[in-house]
Amino acid sequence: MVIIDTLVKVRPFQSSKRSLYEQDYWSVQGLVKLANTYRIAILIIHHNRKGDSDDFLQLISGSFGLSGGVANALVLKRERGKADAVLCTTGKKLKDAEIAMQFKYPNWTILGDAQQFRLSQERQAILEVLRKANSSLSPKRVQELLDEKGIKRTYDNVKQFLSRMAKEGLIRAEERGEYCLQSP
């Protein structure tokens, strides 16, 4: 395996006669040819753009030419200063996946499927809200308390979570539409 940190250090000079997509696409083709010729993996480190997107490939700085020019793409999404991240993968030989990761110097640890990890974090937050309340709460009140903790969810989303958690036996549904922790 060869790791290039970062692409700009080996990127060929770009001609302004080509579109940005073509420039980005052709900037990686020499490395793709090298990898195919010698049957090796070449990992190219590149920067993400600022901002966020639902499509993780849009986070790659530049155009879609970079992701379109390689066999596989991996994007590490992490908020500045946070230890948790999501590794998003796609490609010809990689299945589309989102993997929860955690950084503890000097290593990254795989936590599992990102969707399951997100769900478990929300469930933990709901359990914490109910534990601190020490009484039954309406879905609206749970939503308000989650919002105060910086966890933004719609009323319908919180109501669904509470209903599922009650069906799974994690919490108890009261007759008046409120929820509380299971009795010990």
trRosetta pair geometry for C-beta under 8 A, 3 or more apart (Angstrom, degrees):
i j d omega theta_ij theta_ji phi_ij phi_ji
1 40 6.5 177 -93 179 31 93
1 41 4.5 -18 -114 71 86 102
1 42 7.4 166 -162 -87 61 30
1 43 6.5 23 -179 -7 109 105
2 35 7.9 -134 38 -91 114 88
2 40 6.2 60 -5 135 98 130
2 41 7.3 -178 29 95 63 54
2 42 4.7 -14 67 -114 101 78
2 43 7.2 -175 91 27 50 68
3 42 7.8 169 -85 -162 27 53
3 43 4.7 -14 -112 67 74 107
3 45 6.9 40 180 -24 90 105
4 7 6.4 75 119 -86 119 48
4 9 7.0 -162 -179 63 94 109
4 10 5.7 -64 -156 12 135 137
4 31 7.2 -75 -10 -121 153 144
4 42 6.6 22 -9 180 109 97
4 43 7.0 -177 24 90 68 54
4 44 4.9 -9 61 -116 113 64
4 45 6.4 -156 93 21 59 77
5 9 7.6 29 96 16 37 139
5 45 4.3 24 -110 35 69 140
6 9 5.9 116 62 -5 57 100
6 44 8.0 70 -166 176 48 70
6 45 4.9 -86 -111 97 66 94
6 46 6.0 114 -168 -99 96 41
6 47 6.8 17 -154 -33 145 85
7 10 6.7 -85 -162 50 41 85
7 11 5.4 55 150 -55 81 108
7 27 7.2 69 173 138 117 122
7 28 7.5 -42 -139 -85 123 95
7 44 5.2 52 -81 177 97 110
7 45 6.9 -152 -27 79 74 49
7 46 4.5 9 -3 -88 127 96
7 66 7.8 -10 -135 -136 172 125
8 11 5.3 -40 -129 10 33 124
10 31 7.4 88 116 -67 136 120
11 14 7.6 -13 151 -44 109 97
11 27 4.9 0 -146 -165 94 119
12 26 7.8 -64 56 126 124 92
12 27 6.1 -158 38 -127 82 69
12 30 7.1 99 -29 -3 124 141
14 18 7.2 -108 -173 54 87 114
14 23 4.5 40 -146 -151 121 123
14 27 7.0 -28 -83 -76 101 113
15 18 5.3 82 80 2 95 98
15 23 7.2 -160 51 -99 61 100
18 22 3.9 -118 180 91 114 125
18 23 5.0 146 96 -56 119 78
18 26 7.2 -48 178 18 170 136
19 22 4.7 95 53 8 77 101
19 23 7.0 -140 94 -5 40 87
20 23 5.6 -53 -147 36 33 114
20 24 6.3 30 156 -16 66 106
20 62 7.2 -169 168 -169 106 77
20 63 4.7 132 123 -33 102 137
20 65 7.0 -163 128 1 62 135
21 24 6.0 -60 -150 39 27 107
21 25 6.1 27 155 -20 65 110
21 63 4.6 -114 -89 131 61 151
21 64 6.4 -4 -124 60 101 77
21 65 4.1 155 -166 -56 53 113
21 68 7.7 12 -167 42 97 141
22 25 5.6 -54 -141 38 30 113
22 26 6.0 17 165 -8 67 111
22 65 6.5 -119 -37 -117 11 145
23 26 6.4 -64 -142 44 23 100
23 27 6.2 33 156 -35 61 108
23 63 7.9 96 60 26 86 127
23 65 6.8 100 65 97 52 165
24 27 5.7 -52 -148 22 28 118
24 28 7.6 7 162 -5 58 103
24 62 4.8 137 -107 162 134 129
24 63 4.7 -170 9 52 151 95
24 64 7.7 128 90 72 145 28
24 65 3.0 124 78 82 104 118
24 66 4.6 -74 174 -47 114 74
24 69 6.8 -164 128 -7 74 135
25 28 7.1 -84 -174 37 28 94
25 29 6.9 37 145 -44 67 107
25 65 3.7 -95 -41 -166 76 99
25 66 7.4 -121 -76 -61 42 29
25 68 5.9 -37 -103 86 101 104
25 69 4.2 164 -146 -71 58 119
26 29 5.2 -38 -145 5 47 124
26 65 7.8 -31 4 174 58 127
26 69 7.3 -132 -41 -119 21 144
27 65 7.8 83 23 125 99 117
27 66 7.4 -28 64 -98 114 81
27 69 7.5 109 55 89 67 171
28 31 5.3 -58 -166 44 63 113
28 32 5.9 69 136 -28 84 102
28 44 6.6 -84 -125 -29 114 172
28 66 6.4 102 -21 -140 137 62
28 69 4.4 126 61 116 118 129
28 70 5.6 -56 142 -62 150 93
29 32 5.3 -49 -142 35 38 115
29 33 6.3 40 157 -21 67 102
29 69 6.1 -89 -61 -167 74 117
30 33 5.8 -53 -149 35 30 111
30 34 6.4 32 151 -19 63 107
31 34 5.5 -51 -146 37 34 115
31 35 6.3 36 154 -20 65 104
31 42 5.2 -147 176 114 105 157
31 44 6.5 78 133 -68 166 126
32 35 5.8 -54 -149 36 30 111
32 36 6.3 26 154 -15 64 108
32 42 7.9 -131 -84 51 36 130
32 69 6.7 -131 -37 157 141 82
32 70 6.3 -155 -84 -113 112 59
32 71 7.2 140 -133 -26 104 90
33 36 5.9 -58 -147 40 30 109
33 37 6.1 32 155 -23 66 109
34 37 5.8 -53 -142 34 27 112
34 38 6.4 -9 170 13 63 110
34 40 7.8 -39 135 54 80 109
34 42 6.7 61 89 -45 107 149
35 38 6.9 -77 -143 54 21 85
35 39 7.7 58 165 -113 55 11
35 40 5.6 -113 -138 72 64 69
35 41 6.7 35 -145 -127 116 19
35 42 4.5 -113 -77 2 117 109
36 39 7.2 17 -167 -75 28 50
44 70 7.2 -133 29 -95 128 148
46 60 6.4 39 103 -155 127 94
46 61 6.4 -146 155 45 100 97
46 62 7.7 -50 173 7 137 124
46 66 6.7 -145 121 -175 176 149
47 61 4.7 15 89 1 86 140
48 59 4.6 -17 -148 158 107 96
48 60 6.5 -68 -115 -99 58 31
48 61 6.1 137 176 -34 12 87
48 75 6.7 94 -92 -158 112 103
48 76 7.9 -121 -39 68 129 66
48 77 7.6 118 -107 -101 162 62
49 58 7.8 -66 40 147 126 64
49 59 6.1 -154 38 -166 81 44
49 60 7.1 34 -11 101 92 18
49 61 4.5 138 -63 -94 75 68
49 62 7.9 -161 -57 3 110 42
51 59 7.9 -155 84 -117 75 73
52 59 7.4 -8 -138 -95 39 107
53 56 7.0 166 83 -87 98 25
53 58 4.0 -81 119 81 171 124
53 59 5.7 -155 35 -57 111 78
55 58 4.5 78 85 -4 98 109
55 59 8.0 -167 103 -15 59 79
56 59 5.4 -38 -166 12 53 120
56 75 4.5 178 163 62 112 143
56 77 6.4 -100 -126 -48 110 125
56 88 3.9 39 92 86 178 164
56 90 8.0 154 68 -6 114 118
57 60 6.0 -29 -171 5 51 113
57 64 6.6 48 145 -120 118 87
57 67 4.8 -18 -152 -44 110 177
57 73 6.2 62 -108 109 93 157
57 75 7.1 -157 -85 -30 38 142
57 90 7.2 -53 -62 43 112 140
58 64 8.0 -29 -92 -77 60 90
59 75 5.4 108 71 -168 124 145
59 77 6.7 -86 -130 -92 176 97
60 66 5.5 -144 143 80 137 132
60 67 5.7 155 24 -45 159 107
60 73 7.2 -69 -58 -161 143 131
60 75 6.4 -108 -61 -96 86 119
62 65 6.9 -84 143 54 113 93
62 66 5.0 84 85 -21 135 129
63 66 6.8 136 71 -3 57 84
64 67 5.7 -58 -158 49 60 102
64 68 5.2 59 144 -23 83 114
65 68 5.6 -61 -133 48 27 111
65 69 5.8 29 164 -27 64 114
66 69 6.1 -61 -145 32 21 110
66 70 7.1 -1 163 -5 57 110
67 70 6.6 -70 -149 40 32 99
67 73 4.5 0 -135 -76 96 153
70 73 6.2 115 78 -68 119 80
70 91 7.6 -51 117 -120 86 117
71 91 5.5 63 137 -172 62 118
71 92 4.7 -70 -168 28 85 119
71 93 6.4 13 154 11 118 100
72 89 7.0 -7 -177 -166 106 90
72 90 7.1 175 -153 94 65 42
72 91 2.9 -15 -111 -94 67 170
72 92 6.5 -102 -63 31 76 71
72 93 6.2 -66 -63 51 122 81
72 94 4.7 86 -134 1 123 125
73 89 7.3 166 89 -148 53 46
73 90 5.6 -5 57 61 92 85
73 91 5.9 158 13 -67 59 100
74 87 6.1 -7 -172 -175 103 96
74 88 7.0 157 -156 80 50 51
74 89 5.1 -9 -104 -100 81 79
74 94 7.7 -106 -69 -175 91 175
75 87 7.5 159 79 -156 41 49
75 88 4.7 -12 58 57 92 104
76 85 5.5 17 -177 160 90 139
76 86 7.6 160 -155 81 48 42
76 87 5.4 -19 -101 -102 72 73
76 88 7.9 -170 -78 19 24 72
76 101 7.2 -47 -138 46 100 150
77 85 6.1 161 80 -167 48 83
77 86 4.7 -11 58 59 104 91
77 87 7.8 -173 20 -80 72 25
77 88 6.4 43 -10 -11 112 110
78 82 5.7 -158 -178 73 86 101
78 84 7.2 175 -129 100 92 41
78 85 3.5 -41 -80 -102 104 108
78 86 7.6 172 -69 21 63 57
78 103 7.8 26 -129 -7 156 127
79 82 4.2 58 68 2 92 132
82 85 7.1 139 102 -65 104 71
83 102 5.6 30 139 -161 96 79
83 103 5.0 -138 -159 58 71 78
83 104 6.9 40 -163 -69 128 62
84 100 7.0 -23 -164 -168 101 91
84 101 7.1 143 -160 82 52 53
84 102 5.4 -26 -101 -101 64 78
84 103 7.9 -150 -68 14 20 76
84 111 7.7 -14 -134 -7 96 153
85 100 7.9 144 82 -160 43 47
85 101 4.7 -26 70 69 89 104
85 102 7.4 166 22 -87 74 30
85 103 6.8 44 -1 -21 116 103
85 108 8.0 -51 48 -137 123 115
86 98 5.3 -7 -176 -171 116 97
86 99 6.9 143 -162 68 60 42
86 100 6.2 -33 -104 -100 71 49
86 101 6.8 164 -100 18 18 89
86 114 4.6 53 -130 -119 110 145
87 98 7.4 153 76 -157 47 45
87 99 4.5 -20 60 61 99 101
87 101 5.3 68 -20 -26 104 130
88 97 7.4 178 -149 90 43 50
88 98 5.3 -11 -101 -104 73 76
88 99 7.9 -171 -73 20 29 71
89 94 4.8 -100 160 155 114 136
89 95 7.3 57 103 78 112 49
89 96 6.7 179 92 -138 67 31
89 97 4.9 5 50 51 105 88
89 98 7.9 -169 19 -75 72 34
89 99 7.2 29 -6 -4 112 109
90 94 6.3 144 171 91 8 109
90 96 4.8 16 -101 -102 86 78
91 94 4.1 54 48 34 105 102
94 97 7.4 -102 163 15 96 104
97 113 7.8 -100 -164 -123 97 76
98 113 7.2 66 82 -168 75 62
98 114 3.7 -72 129 33 101 134
98 115 6.5 94 72 -32 121 80
99 110 6.0 -40 172 -142 119 98
99 111 7.8 141 167 49 71 69
99 112 7.4 -151 -153 125 70 15
99 113 7.0 -62 -113 -110 52 32
99 114 6.0 -18 15 -39 1 96
100 110 7.5 102 80 -170 61 55
100 111 3.9 -61 106 69 107 112
100 112 5.6 1 44 62 111 58
100 113 6.9 28 -1 96 99 20
100 114 4.4 145 -54 -99 77 61
100 116 7.8 -107 -9 67 131 77
100 117 3.6 49 -56 -3 160 165
100 118 7.7 -167 -81 -34 124 69
101 108 5.3 -9 -174 -174 117 109
101 109 6.8 147 -160 74 63 45
101 110 6.1 -37 -103 -105 73 47
101 111 6.4 -168 -91 5 16 94
102 108 7.1 148 75 -158 38 60
102 109 4.9 -20 62 59 91 98
102 111 5.5 77 -14 -48 104 118
103 107 7.5 -179 -146 98 56 37
103 108 5.5 -31 -95 -100 71 70
103 109 7.8 179 -83 16 23 76
104 107 6.2 -7 69 63 75 79
104 109 6.7 14 17 -8 103 117
111 117 5.4 71 115 -102 122 138
112 116 5.9 -59 124 75 119 122
112 117 5.8 151 73 -57 93 103
113 116 4.2 68 79 14 105 110
113 117 6.6 -178 89 -13 51 87
114 117 5.4 -56 -144 38 33 114
114 118 6.2 37 156 -22 68 102
115 118 5.8 -50 -148 34 30 111
115 119 6.5 30 152 -17 62 106
116 119 5.6 -53 -148 37 33 113
116 120 6.3 31 154 -19 66 106
117 120 5.8 -55 -147 37 30 109
117 121 6.5 34 152 -22 64 104
118 121 5.7 -55 -151 33 31 112
118 122 6.6 28 153 -16 65 105
119 122 5.8 -57 -151 37 33 109
119 123 6.2 32 152 -19 67 107
120 123 5.5 -51 -143 38 34 114
120 124 6.2 39 154 -22 65 103
121 124 5.7 -52 -149 35 30 112
121 125 6.4 32 151 -20 63 105
122 125 5.6 -53 -149 35 33 113
122 126 6.4 33 152 -18 66 103
122 151 6.9 146 -118 -168 77 138
122 153 7.4 91 -139 -68 123 145
122 161 6.3 -101 138 -130 122 148
123 126 5.7 -53 -148 36 32 110
123 127 6.3 33 153 -17 65 106
123 161 7.2 -156 -88 -171 67 112
123 165 6.4 157 -132 -97 97 121
123 170 6.9 -44 -166 165 116 166
124 127 5.7 -54 -147 38 31 112
124 128 6.3 34 153 -21 64 106
125 128 5.6 -54 -149 35 31 113
125 129 6.5 34 152 -21 64 103
125 146 6.0 79 141 -123 124 95
125 149 6.3 176 -156 99 116 155
125 151 5.4 79 170 -34 165 167
126 129 5.6 -51 -149 33 33 113
126 130 6.4 27 155 -13 65 106
126 142 6.4 26 -136 -170 88 125
126 146 7.1 -14 -84 -80 67 119
126 158 7.7 158 -101 -149 117 85
126 161 6.1 -167 -61 134 156 127
126 162 6.9 -163 -161 -84 143 74
126 165 6.6 -149 104 -40 147 167
126 171 7.6 -82 134 -41 114 147
127 130 5.9 -57 -147 41 31 108
127 131 6.1 35 153 -24 66 109
127 170 7.1 -84 -83 163 112 113
127 171 7.3 -151 -99 -67 74 109
127 181 7.2 77 -150 -100 75 100
128 131 5.5 -53 -143 35 30 114
128 132 6.3 26 159 -16 65 106
129 132 6.1 -59 -149 38 26 106
129 133 6.3 26 154 -21 63 110
129 137 7.2 -77 136 40 104 165
129 142 5.7 111 118 -141 147 76
129 145 4.5 124 -142 112 121 135
129 146 6.3 -54 -63 -63 150 73
129 149 7.5 -111 -76 -18 104 140
130 133 5.6 -55 -144 35 31 113
130 137 6.4 -135 -106 18 74 121
130 142 7.4 -4 -63 -109 84 110
130 171 6.3 -150 -84 -121 177 128
130 179 6.7 -72 -103 117 130 94
130 180 6.0 152 -164 -147 115 40
130 181 5.1 147 132 -49 120 84
131 134 7.3 19 170 -66 34 62
131 181 6.1 66 -83 -58 64 141
132 145 8.0 177 71 -170 124 141
133 136 8.0 -105 124 60 130 8
133 137 5.2 -27 169 -50 173 122
133 141 7.9 91 -113 134 147 125
133 145 7.4 -79 -62 -79 114 167
133 180 7.9 -122 90 -121 117 80
135 180 6.6 -75 159 -110 27 120
136 174 4.9 7 -135 -18 148 150
136 176 7.6 93 132 62 149 107
136 178 3.8 82 158 126 111 130
136 179 6.4 151 -152 69 78 20
136 180 4.2 -68 -90 -51 67 112
137 141 4.4 -124 -170 86 100 123
137 142 5.1 122 118 -56 127 84
137 145 7.5 -36 -165 2 158 139
137 178 5.7 160 75 -160 18 101
137 179 6.2 -34 62 60 72 74
137 180 7.1 126 9 -81 69 67
138 141 4.7 95 53 6 79 100
138 142 7.1 -141 94 -4 42 85
138 177 6.4 28 -127 113 85 96
138 178 5.2 -63 -75 -101 53 84
139 142 5.5 -54 -147 37 34 114
139 143 6.3 39 153 -23 66 103
139 155 6.4 91 129 -168 111 78
139 158 5.2 143 -172 111 92 104
139 159 4.2 27 -152 -89 159 78
139 162 5.6 -133 -100 15 95 151
139 177 7.4 -68 -5 159 97 95
139 179 7.3 68 -69 1 67 116
140 143 5.6 -52 -152 33 31 114
140 144 6.5 32 150 -20 64 104
140 155 6.2 -2 -99 -129 69 112
141 144 5.5 -50 -148 34 35 113
141 145 6.4 31 154 -15 66 106
142 145 5.9 -58 -148 40 30 108
142 146 6.2 33 153 -20 66 106
142 158 5.5 168 98 177 109 129
142 162 6.5 129 50 -70 167 129
142 179 7.0 4 -51 52 142 119
143 146 5.7 -55 -147 37 30 111
143 147 6.2 35 152 -24 64 106
143 153 6.2 -123 -131 80 87 92
143 154 7.7 -37 -134 143 133 21
143 155 5.4 -47 -64 -102 166 60
143 158 4.3 -141 -77 0 91 165
144 147 5.5 -53 -150 33 30 116
144 148 6.6 34 150 -21 63 102
145 148 5.5 -46 -150 30 36 115
145 149 6.8 31 150 -14 62 104
146 149 5.6 -61 -156 39 36 109
146 151 4.2 -72 176 77 92 110
146 152 7.8 168 125 -76 99 16
146 153 5.9 -13 113 26 146 111
146 158 6.6 -167 17 -104 149 126
147 150 7.7 65 -178 -60 32 12
147 151 6.9 -96 -77 69 28 59
147 152 6.2 58 -117 -102 76 57
147 153 7.7 -125 -67 33 77 67
153 157 4.4 -123 -179 89 101 128
153 158 5.1 121 111 -55 125 89
153 161 7.7 -10 171 -7 158 139
154 157 4.5 98 55 3 81 104
154 158 7.1 -151 91 -3 43 85
155 158 5.9 -60 -151 38 30 108
155 159 6.2 30 153 -20 66 109
156 159 5.6 -55 -144 37 31 113
156 160 6.4 34 155 -20 65 104
157 160 5.8 -54 -151 34 29 112
157 161 6.5 31 152 -19 64 106
158 161 5.6 -53 -149 35 33 114
158 162 6.3 33 154 -19 66 106
159 162 5.9 -54 -148 36 29 111
159 163 6.3 31 153 -20 63 108
160 163 5.7 -57 -148 37 30 112
160 164 6.3 27 156 -16 66 107
161 164 5.9 -58 -149 38 28 108
161 165 6.1 25 156 -18 65 110
162 165 5.8 -57 -144 39 29 110
162 166 6.3 30 155 -21 64 106
162 171 6.9 -63 -154 72 72 144
162 173 7.6 112 149 -94 96 92
162 179 4.8 -131 -164 -39 120 160
163 166 5.8 -56 -151 34 28 111
163 167 6.5 27 152 -17 64 106
163 173 7.4 38 -117 -85 55 133
164 167 5.7 -56 -149 37 33 111
164 168 6.2 24 154 -13 67 109
165 168 5.7 -59 -146 43 31 108
165 170 4.3 -72 -172 62 87 120
165 171 4.8 37 126 18 112 106
165 179 7.7 66 81 -163 116 145
166 169 7.7 48 180 -69 31 21
166 170 7.4 -84 -70 53 25 73
166 171 5.3 -58 -82 80 67 83
166 172 6.4 79 -131 -147 93 14
166 173 4.1 47 -150 -37 155 101
166 179 6.4 -116 -68 -122 117 112
169 182 6.9 30 174 -76 69 143
170 182 7.3 -138 156 -22 23 116
171 179 5.2 39 141 179 133 109
171 180 6.6 168 -172 85 96 27
171 181 6.0 -72 -126 -109 79 34
171 182 6.3 -143 -130 -37 27 76
172 179 6.9 156 79 -156 46 63
172 180 5.5 -22 61 66 97 78
172 181 7.1 26 13 114 94 18
172 182 5.3 122 -36 -95 101 58
172 183 7.3 18 -26 -13 150 76
173 177 7.9 -22 -170 -132 93 26
173 178 7.9 149 -160 84 53 37
173 179 5.8 -33 -103 -100 54 79
174 177 7.1 -37 79 41 83 20
174 178 4.5 -6 47 66 126 82
174 179 6.7 -153 5 -80 88 25
174 180 6.4 56 -41 1 112 103
